[in-house]
Amino acid sequence: MISPKEKLKELGIKLPSPSVPGGSYASVNIRGNIAYVAIQFPILNDESLYQGKLGNTVTTDQGYEAMKLCALNVLAQIDKKVGFDNIEGLNHIDAYYRSIENWDDSPIIVNGASDLFLMILGEKGTHSRAIFGVDKLPRDFCVGLTCTFTLKTN
């Protein structure tokens, strides 16, 4: 099986620089053999992207790309704090989005994260997920993503 780093290289994808916490918390918190990744936003190397509401200033296609970027930020955090070789697999993702009232394409945009995890992690990227519509996210972001991973035991 091809490693996540090799898959990223094969696809010409470079992981963003991992962001630093904006408050009193850890980007990745490990309890036992579970790694909890704090919410990641569509930030590319310190540049905030995809701000506004889905269905208004952000299209569904842009929302898909925004979630994909959130997933890349999750992978950057995992690579930095844990290392890809130390993960058994992705367990669950919680996806958050902001939209106008009648916009209803949340499963499509969250596929941006799900598709990326499956493409990069292969079978280890299989996960469950929950999707939450919210009124506000920091910096006017349209989406955010949290994840949990099971770590290998030695």
Backbone as a printed PyTorch tensor [residue, N CA C, xyz], in Angstrom:
tensor([[[  0.8340,  -1.1860,   0.0000],
         [  0.0000,   0.0000,   0.0000],
         [  0.8830,   1.2570,   0.0000]],

        [[  0.4610,   2.2410,  -0.7500],
         [  1.2070,   3.4910,  -0.8530],
         [  0.9830,   4.3360,   0.4110]],

        [[  2.0330,   4.9440,   0.9150],
         [  1.9340,   5.7550,   2.1280],
         [  1.2260,   7.0810,   1.8180]],

        [[  0.6260,   7.7120,   2.8470],
         [ -0.0150,   9.0150,   2.6280],
         [  0.9410,  10.0510,   2.0430]],

        [[  2.1930,  10.0650,   2.4920],
         [  3.1590,  11.0430,   1.9510],
         [  3.4280,  10.7810,   0.4650]],

        [[  3.5510,   9.4990,   0.1100],
         [  3.7690,   9.1530,  -1.2960],
         [  2.5430,   9.5100,  -2.1330]],

        [[  1.3400,   9.2850,  -1.5870],
         [  0.1090,   9.6050,  -2.3010],
         [ -0.0030,  11.1140,  -2.5200]],

        [[  0.3170,  11.8920,  -1.5010],
         [  0.2960,  13.3430,  -1.6470],
         [  1.2640,  13.7860,  -2.7400]],

        [[  2.4630,  13.2270,  -2.7160],
         [  3.4760,  13.5790,  -3.7190],
         [  3.0100,  13.1810,  -5.1210]],

        [[  2.4460,  11.9810,  -5.2390],
         [  1.9380,  11.4820,  -6.5230],
         [  0.8720,  12.4120,  -7.0910]],

        [[  0.0350,  12.9590,  -6.2190],
         [ -1.0510,  13.8460,  -6.6470],
         [ -0.6190,  15.3090,  -6.7620]],

        [[  0.6400,  15.5940,  -6.3940],
         [  1.1360,  16.9680,  -6.4610],
         [  0.5230,  17.8730,  -5.4020]],

        [[  0.1450,  17.2830,  -4.2690],
         [ -0.4650,  18.0530,  -3.1790],
         [  0.5730,  18.2640,  -2.0820]],

        [[  0.7370,  19.5130,  -1.6810],
         [  1.6360,  19.8360,  -0.5760],
         [  0.7820,  20.2020,   0.6300]],

        [[  1.0990,  19.6180,   1.7720],
         [  0.3550,  19.9550,   2.9880],
         [  0.6090,  21.4010,   3.3800]],

        [[ -0.4320,  22.1030,   3.8350],
         [ -0.2300,  23.4700,   4.3190],
         [  0.6010,  23.4590,   5.5990]],

        [[  1.1210,  24.6080,   5.9580],
         [  1.7780,  24.7470,   7.2520],
         [  0.7080,  24.6080,   8.3300]],

        [[  0.9410,  23.7570,   9.3420],
         [ -0.0780,  23.6050,  10.3910],
         [ -0.3130,  24.9230,  11.1200]],

        [[ -1.5790,  25.2510,  11.3290],
         [ -1.9070,  26.4770,  12.0500],
         [ -1.6590,  26.2790,  13.5430]],

        [[ -1.5390,  27.3720,  14.2420],
         [ -1.3640,  27.3160,  15.6960],
         [ -2.7030,  27.6450,  16.3430]],

        [[ -2.9470,  27.1100,  17.5240],
         [ -4.2260,  27.3760,  18.1950],
         [ -4.4790,  28.8620,  18.3910]],

        [[ -5.7360,  29.2380,  18.2480],
         [ -6.1310,  30.6260,  18.4600],
         [ -6.6220,  30.8720,  19.8790]],

        [[ -6.3650,  29.9320,  20.7680],
         [ -6.8170,  30.0610,  22.1530],
         [ -6.0780,  29.0850,  23.0410]],

        [[ -6.6670,  28.7940,  24.1750],
         [ -6.0460,  27.9290,  25.1840],
         [ -6.4220,  26.4680,  24.9760]],

        [[ -5.9090,  25.8740,  23.9240],
         [ -6.1660,  24.4700,  23.6080],
         [ -5.0320,  23.9310,  22.7550]],

        [[ -5.0160,  22.6260,  22.5760],
         [ -4.0030,  21.9690,  21.7420],
         [ -4.5900,  21.6630,  20.3730]],

        [[ -3.7810,  21.7730,  19.3310],
         [ -4.2280,  21.4400,  17.9800],
         [ -4.5830,  19.9610,  17.8600]],

        [[ -3.8000,  19.1290,  18.5370],
         [ -4.0520,  17.6910,  18.5840],
         [ -3.9170,  17.2640,  20.0420]],

        [[ -4.9570,  16.6310,  20.5530],
         [ -4.9590,  16.1600,  21.9340],
         [ -5.0400,  14.6350,  21.9100]],

        [[ -4.1040,  13.9750,  22.5670],
         [ -4.0700,  12.5090,  22.5510],
         [ -4.4710,  11.9860,  23.9200]],

        [[ -5.4620,  11.1130,  23.9210],
         [ -5.9160,  10.4170,  25.1200],
         [ -5.9470,   8.9320,  24.7880]],

        [[ -5.1030,   8.1590,  25.4800],
         [ -5.0040,   6.7360,  25.1600],
         [ -4.4890,   6.5880,  23.7420]],

        [[ -5.2150,   5.8500,  22.9240],
         [ -4.7840,   5.6930,  21.5340],
         [ -5.7110,   6.4410,  20.5630]],

        [[ -6.3480,   7.5200,  21.0590],
         [ -7.2030,   8.3540,  20.2160],
         [ -6.6010,   9.7500,  20.1230]],

        [[ -6.4870,  10.2550,  18.9050],
         [ -6.0260,  11.6300,  18.6640],
         [ -7.2310,  12.4610,  18.2330]],

        [[ -7.4790,  13.5250,  18.9710],
         [ -8.5690,  14.4460,  18.6810],
         [ -7.9570,  15.6850,  18.0320]],

        [[ -8.3850,  15.9820,  16.8210],
         [ -7.8540,  17.1520,  16.1110],
         [ -8.8400,  18.3020,  16.2740]],

        [[ -8.3450,  19.4130,  16.8130],
         [ -9.1670,  20.6120,  17.0060],
         [ -9.6750,  21.1200,  15.6640]],

        [[-10.7110,  21.9280,  15.7270],
         [-11.3280,  22.4260,  14.4970],
         [-10.2850,  23.0850,  13.5860]],

        [[-10.3750,  22.7070,  12.3320],
         [ -9.5010,  23.2630,  11.3000],
         [-10.3840,  24.0160,  10.3100]],

        [[ -9.8560,  25.1270,   9.8310],
         [-10.5970,  25.9920,   8.9250],
         [ -9.8940,  26.0590,   7.5710]],

        [[-10.5520,  26.6440,   6.5720],
         [ -9.9110,  26.7800,   5.2600],
         [ -8.8590,  27.8960,   5.2710]],

        [[ -7.7210,  27.5440,   5.8370],
         [ -6.5840,  28.4680,   5.9300],
         [ -5.4340,  27.8360,   5.1510]],

        [[ -4.8350,  28.5940,   4.2730],
         [ -3.7000,  28.1080,   3.5050],
         [ -2.4860,  28.9460,   3.8650]],

        [[ -1.5800,  28.3430,   4.6440],
         [ -0.3440,  29.0220,   5.0470],
         [ -0.6060,  30.4260,   5.5800]],

        [[ -1.4590,  30.5080,   6.5850],
         [ -1.8290,  31.7390,   7.2930],
         [ -2.7820,  32.6580,   6.5310]],

        [[ -3.2550,  32.2530,   5.3590],
         [ -4.2210,  33.0670,   4.6200],
         [ -5.6140,  32.4790,   4.7920]],

        [[ -6.5310,  33.2850,   5.3210],
         [ -7.9200,  32.8660,   5.5130],
         [ -8.6510,  32.9070,   4.1840]],

        [[ -9.2590,  31.7770,   3.8120],
         [ -9.9720,  31.6680,   2.5390],
         [-11.4310,  31.2550,   2.7790]],

        [[-12.2420,  31.3450,   1.7650],
         [-13.6310,  30.8670,   1.7790],
         [-14.4250,  31.4360,   2.9530]],

        [[-14.5320,  32.7440,   2.9550],
         [-15.2890,  33.4210,   3.9940],
         [-16.6380,  33.8480,   3.4370]],

        [[-17.6350,  33.8040,   4.2840],
         [-18.9910,  34.1520,   3.8850],
         [-19.9240,  32.9660,   4.0590]],

        [[-21.1110,  33.0720,   3.4770],
         [-22.1100,  32.0170,   3.6320],
         [-22.2660,  31.2190,   2.3380]],

        [[-22.4030,  29.9180,   2.5160],
         [-22.6680,  29.0360,   1.3810],
         [-24.0400,  29.3840,   0.7910]],

        [[-24.1060,  29.3760,  -0.5320],
         [-25.3440,  29.7370,  -1.2070],
         [-25.4890,  31.2280,  -1.4320]],

        [[-24.5420,  32.0120,  -0.9150],
         [-24.5680,  33.4570,  -1.0950],
         [-23.2440,  33.8900,  -1.7040]],

        [[-22.2320,  34.1530,  -0.8680],
         [-20.9260,  34.5840,  -1.3750],
         [-20.0030,  33.4080,  -1.6700]],

        [[-20.3750,  32.2100,  -1.2240],
         [-19.5720,  31.0080,  -1.4570],
         [-20.4580,  29.9690,  -2.1480]],

        [[-20.0150,  29.4830,  -3.3080],
         [-20.7870,  28.4810,  -4.0530],
         [-20.6020,  27.0860,  -3.4440]],

        [[-21.4390,  26.1670,  -3.8530],
         [-21.3050,  24.7790,  -3.3990],
         [-19.9600,  24.2070,  -3.8290]],

        [[-19.5360,  24.4840,  -5.0590],
         [-18.2260,  23.9960,  -5.5270],
         [-17.0940,  24.5800,  -4.6830]],

        [[-17.1910,  25.8540,  -4.3380],
         [-16.1790,  26.4740,  -3.4830],
         [-16.2270,  25.8680,  -2.0770]],

        [[-17.4240,  25.5340,  -1.5950],
         [-17.5720,  24.8970,  -0.2930],
         [-16.8960,  23.5390,  -0.2590]],

        [[-17.0070,  22.7950,  -1.3590],
         [-16.3240,  21.5010,  -1.4850],
         [-14.8130,  21.7000,  -1.3560]],

        [[-14.2750,  22.7020,  -2.0570],
         [-12.8440,  23.0010,  -1.9940],
         [-12.4370,  23.4880,  -0.6000]],

        [[-13.3150,  24.2440,   0.0440],
         [-13.0350,  24.7320,   1.4000],
         [-12.9170,  23.5600,   2.3740]],

        [[-13.8260,  22.5940,   2.2750],
         [-13.7580,  21.4120,   3.1450],
         [-12.5170,  20.5740,   2.8350]],

        [[-12.1670,  20.5060,   1.5810],
         [-10.9460,  19.7960,   1.1810],
         [ -9.7230,  20.4340,   1.8460]],

        [[ -9.6990,  21.7620,   1.8700],
         [ -8.5990,  22.4790,   2.5110],
         [ -8.5990,  22.2410,   4.0280]],

        [[ -9.7760,  22.2070,   4.6300],
         [ -9.8580,  21.8750,   6.0610],
         [ -9.2550,  20.4940,   6.3120]],

        [[ -9.5800,  19.5290,   5.4440],
         [ -9.0550,  18.1640,   5.5820],
         [ -7.5360,  18.1450,   5.4080]],

        [[ -7.0170,  18.9350,   4.4920],
         [ -5.5560,  19.0200,   4.3400],
         [ -4.9160,  19.5820,   5.6030]],

        [[ -5.5930,  20.5420,   6.2380],
         [ -5.0780,  21.0890,   7.4940],
         [ -5.1210,  20.0520,   8.6060]],

        [[ -6.1450,  19.2100,   8.6240],
         [ -6.1960,  18.0990,   9.5850],
         [ -4.9930,  17.1910,   9.3660]],

        [[ -4.7420,  16.8300,   8.1060],
         [ -3.6070,  15.9500,   7.8010],
         [ -2.2750,  16.5930,   8.1750]],

        [[ -2.1710,  17.9050,   7.9780],
         [ -0.9360,  18.6090,   8.3590],
         [ -0.7290,  18.5300,   9.8720]],

        [[ -1.8050,  18.6780,  10.6350],
         [ -1.6960,  18.5790,  12.0970],
         [ -1.2960,  17.1610,  12.5080]],

        [[ -1.9390,  16.1680,  11.9190],
         [ -1.6330,  14.7680,  12.2540],
         [ -0.1940,  14.4360,  11.8800]],

        [[  0.2370,  14.8640,  10.6960],
         [  1.6130,  14.5810,  10.2680],
         [  2.6140,  15.2010,  11.2380]],

        [[  2.3610,  16.4470,  11.6450],
         [  3.2940,  17.1510,  12.5370],
         [  3.2860,  16.5760,  13.9530]],

        [[  2.1170,  16.3260,  14.5040],
         [  2.0030,  15.9540,  15.9210],
         [  2.0990,  14.4570,  16.1830]],

        [[  1.7090,  13.6270,  15.1950],
         [  1.6280,  12.1790,  15.4090],
         [  2.4730,  11.4010,  14.4080]],

        [[  2.4330,  11.8210,  13.1470],
         [  3.1040,  11.1080,  12.0620],
         [  2.1550,  10.1050,  11.4200]],

        [[  2.1050,  10.1080,  10.1070],
         [  1.1930,   9.2100,   9.3880],
         [  1.4330,   7.7380,   9.7160]],

        [[  2.6800,   7.3610,   9.9730],
         [  2.9910,   5.9570,  10.2680],
         [  2.3870,   5.4900,  11.5820]],

        [[  1.9760,   6.4260,  12.4230],
         [  1.4490,   6.0790,  13.7430],
         [ -0.0720,   6.0410,  13.8180]],

        [[ -0.7540,   6.2520,  12.6770],
         [ -2.2130,   6.1980,  12.7220],
         [ -2.7150,   4.8540,  12.2220]],

        [[ -3.6980,   4.3430,  12.9560],
         [ -4.3910,   3.1270,  12.5200],
         [ -5.4950,   3.4980,  11.5460]],

        [[ -6.1490,   4.6350,  11.7920],
         [ -7.1860,   5.0800,  10.8760],
         [ -7.9770,   6.2600,  11.3990]],

        [[ -8.7240,   6.8560,  10.4970],
         [ -9.6270,   7.9580,  10.8120],
         [-10.9270,   7.3540,  11.3410]],

        [[-11.4190,   7.8640,  12.4570],
         [-12.6560,   7.3510,  13.0400],
         [-13.8810,   8.1110,  12.5710]],

        [[-13.8780,   9.4220,  12.8400],
         [-15.0970,  10.2190,  12.6830],
         [-14.7180,  11.6580,  12.3770]],

        [[-15.5720,  12.3130,  11.5720],
         [-15.4030,  13.7450,  11.3330],
         [-16.6870,  14.4690,  11.7220]],

        [[-16.5290,  15.6570,  12.2790],
         [-17.6380,  16.5750,  12.5240],
         [-17.4110,  17.7750,  11.6290]],

        [[-18.3580,  18.0180,  10.7260],
         [-18.2520,  19.1140,   9.7670],
         [-19.2480,  20.2100,  10.1250]],

        [[-18.7850,  21.4410,  10.0960],
         [-19.6020,  22.5990,  10.4260],
         [-19.6690,  23.5170,   9.2100]],

        [[-20.8650,  24.0800,   8.9580],
         [-20.9980,  24.9790,   7.8130],
         [-21.9660,  26.1070,   8.1380]],

        [[-21.7840,  27.2100,   7.4120],
         [-22.6830,  28.3660,   7.4880],
         [-23.2810,  28.5760,   6.1080]],

        [[-24.5860,  28.8070,   6.0730],
         [-25.2300,  28.9900,   4.7720],
         [-26.4280,  29.9320,   4.8830]],

        [[-26.9450,  30.2980,   3.7030],
         [-28.2080,  31.0230,   3.6720],
         [-29.3120,  30.0270,   4.0250]],

        [[-30.5000,  30.5380,   4.2920],
         [-31.5820,  29.7300,   4.8460],
         [-31.9750,  28.5110,   4.0180]],

        [[-32.1520,  28.6210,   2.7240],
         [-32.6670,  27.4990,   1.9350],
         [-31.6060,  26.6930,   1.2110]],

        [[-30.3450,  26.9370,   1.4810],
         [-29.2540,  26.1670,   0.8690],
         [-29.2080,  24.7990,   1.5330]],

        [[-29.1150,  23.7230,   0.7380],
         [-29.2070,  22.3760,   1.3230],
         [-28.2380,  21.3920,   0.6750]],

        [[-27.0220,  21.8300,   0.3760],
         [-26.0400,  20.9590,  -0.2580],
         [-24.9230,  20.5390,   0.6900]],

        [[-25.2070,  20.5030,   1.9910],
         [-24.1440,  20.1960,   2.9500],
         [-23.4750,  18.8390,   2.7020]],

        [[-24.2110,  17.7700,   2.3480],
         [-23.4960,  16.5070,   2.0870],
         [-22.4820,  16.6330,   0.9420]],

        [[-22.8050,  17.4510,  -0.0510],
         [-21.8960,  17.6380,  -1.1940],
         [-20.6080,  18.3070,  -0.7430]],

        [[-20.7220,  19.3690,   0.0510],
         [-19.4920,  20.0620,   0.4570],
         [-18.6560,  19.2150,   1.4030]],

        [[-19.3020,  18.4700,   2.2910],
         [-18.5550,  17.6440,   3.2410],
         [-17.8300,  16.5120,   2.5160]],

        [[-18.3300,  16.1290,   1.3540],
         [-17.5980,  15.1550,   0.5410],
         [-16.2110,  15.6680,   0.1660]],

        [[-16.0120,  16.9760,   0.1670],
         [-14.6730,  17.5270,  -0.0860],
         [-13.6670,  16.9670,   0.9000]],

        [[-14.0580,  16.8700,   2.1650],
         [-13.1840,  16.2830,   3.1950],
         [-13.1660,  14.7700,   3.0760]],

        [[-14.3420,  14.1610,   2.9960],
         [-14.4220,  12.6900,   2.9400],
         [-13.6520,  12.1310,   1.7490]],

        [[-13.8400,  12.7300,   0.5800],
         [-13.1470,  12.2570,  -0.6250],
         [-11.6310,  12.3780,  -0.4770]],

        [[-11.1750,  13.4920,   0.0970],
         [ -9.7330,  13.6900,   0.2650],
         [ -9.1500,  12.6590,   1.2300]],

        [[ -9.8190,  12.4290,   2.3540],
         [ -9.3130,  11.4430,   3.3160],
         [ -9.2070,  10.0590,   2.6830]],

        [[-10.2230,   9.6700,   1.9290],
         [-10.1890,   8.3550,   1.2840],
         [ -9.0930,   8.2840,   0.2250]],

        [[ -8.9030,   9.3750,  -0.5220],
         [ -7.8850,   9.4040,  -1.5710],
         [ -6.4740,   9.3180,  -0.9810]],

        [[ -6.2250,  10.0250,   0.1250],
         [ -4.8790,  10.0920,   0.6940],
         [ -4.6000,   8.9220,   1.6400]],

        [[ -5.5790,   8.5520,   2.4460],
         [ -5.3590,   7.5180,   3.4600],
         [ -5.8110,   6.1290,   3.0220]],

        [[ -6.4830,   6.0420,   1.8870],
         [ -6.9890,   4.7440,   1.4340],
         [ -7.9940,   4.1930,   2.4360]],

        [[ -7.9150,   2.9070,   2.7080],
         [ -8.8420,   2.2450,   3.6220],
         [ -8.8130,   2.8680,   5.0230]],

        [[ -7.6500,   3.3820,   5.4270],
         [ -7.5310,   4.0230,   6.7460],
         [ -8.3350,   5.3210,   6.8170]],

        [[ -8.7850,   5.8180,   5.6810],
         [ -9.5630,   7.0520,   5.6400],
         [-11.0600,   6.8390,   5.7480]],

        [[-11.5160,   5.5800,   5.8440],
         [-12.9380,   5.2900,   6.0050],
         [-13.3930,   5.8280,   7.3660]],

        [[-14.5270,   6.5230,   7.3820],
         [-14.9600,   7.1910,   8.6070],
         [-16.4730,   7.3550,   8.6460]],

        [[-16.9840,   7.6650,   9.8240],
         [-18.3600,   8.1380,   9.9730],
         [-18.2910,   9.6650,  10.0420]],

        [[-19.4650,  10.3010,   9.9180],
         [-19.4300,  11.7600,   9.9820],
         [-20.7580,  12.3260,  10.4550]],

        [[-20.6900,  13.5420,  10.9670],
         [-21.8640,  14.3220,  11.3250],
         [-21.7000,  15.7040,  10.7000]],

        [[-22.8290,  16.3080,  10.3200],
         [-22.8040,  17.6090,   9.6600],
         [-23.7060,  18.5610,  10.4440]],

        [[-23.1650,  19.7310,  10.7820],
         [-23.8860,  20.7050,  11.5900],
         [-23.9480,  22.0580,  10.8910]],

        [[-25.1450,  22.5780,  10.6940],
         [-25.3050,  23.9510,  10.2350],
         [-25.2260,  24.8690,  11.4370]],

        [[-24.3980,  25.9050,  11.3550],
         [-24.1990,  26.8220,  12.4800],
         [-24.4000,  28.2700,  12.0340]],

        [[-24.6740,  29.1260,  12.9940],
         [-24.9070,  30.5370,  12.6990],
         [-23.6160,  31.2960,  12.4550]],

        [[-22.5730,  30.9600,  13.2280],
         [-21.3090,  31.6970,  13.1160],
         [-20.1170,  30.7480,  13.2230]],

        [[-19.0400,  31.1150,  12.5430],
         [-17.7310,  30.4810,  12.6870],
         [-16.7000,  31.6080,  12.7620]],

        [[-15.5610,  31.3720,  13.4040],
         [-14.5450,  32.4240,  13.4980],
         [-14.1380,  32.9650,  12.1200]],

        [[-13.7770,  34.2270,  12.1020],
         [-13.2710,  34.9130,  10.8940],
         [-14.2180,  34.8240,   9.6970]],

        [[-15.4940,  34.5810,   9.9660],
         [-16.5050,  34.5120,   8.9020],
         [-16.2860,  33.3250,   7.9560]],

        [[-15.5620,  32.2820,   8.4190],
         [-15.3660,  31.0990,   7.5800],
         [-16.7060,  30.4550,   7.2650]],

        [[-16.7840,  29.8100,   6.1110],
         [-18.0230,  29.1190,   5.7380],
         [-18.0540,  27.6900,   6.2650]],

        [[-16.8880,  27.1070,   6.5830],
         [-16.8290,  25.7190,   7.0460],
         [-15.7280,  25.5270,   8.0890]],

        [[-15.8370,  24.4360,   8.8300],
         [-14.8110,  24.0100,   9.7790],
         [-14.9230,  22.5020,   9.9530]],

        [[-13.8520,  21.8650,  10.4330],
         [-13.8040,  20.4040,  10.4850],
         [-13.0120,  19.9280,  11.6930]],

        [[-13.5770,  18.9950,  12.4670],
         [-12.8450,  18.3110,  13.5230],
         [-12.8170,  16.8200,  13.2090]],

        [[-11.7950,  16.1240,  13.7170],
         [-11.6380,  14.6930,  13.4210],
         [-11.0540,  13.9430,  14.6140]],

        [[-11.3050,  12.6470,  14.6440],
         [-10.6310,  11.7660,  15.5960],
         [ -9.9770,  10.6240,  14.8290]],

        [[ -8.8020,  10.2400,  15.2890],
         [ -8.0290,   9.1490,  14.7010],
         [ -7.6940,   8.1330,  15.7930]],

        [[ -7.6590,   6.8650,  15.4180],
         [ -7.1260,   5.8410,  16.3050],
         [ -5.6380,   5.6920,  15.9870]],

        [[ -4.8310,   5.6630,  17.0250],
         [ -3.3870,   5.5240,  16.8670],
         [ -2.9860,   4.0640,  17.0760]],

        [[ -1.9240,   3.6790,  16.4380],
         [ -1.3780,   2.3440,  16.6290],
         [ -0.8370,   2.2100,  18.0460]],

        [[ -0.9880,   1.0280,  18.6090],
         [ -0.4100,   0.7790,  19.9220],
         [  0.8760,   0.0000,  19.7280]],

        [[  1.8520,   0.2890,  20.5440],
         [  3.1660,  -0.3780,  20.3960],
         [  3.2250,  -1.6690,  21.1560]]])
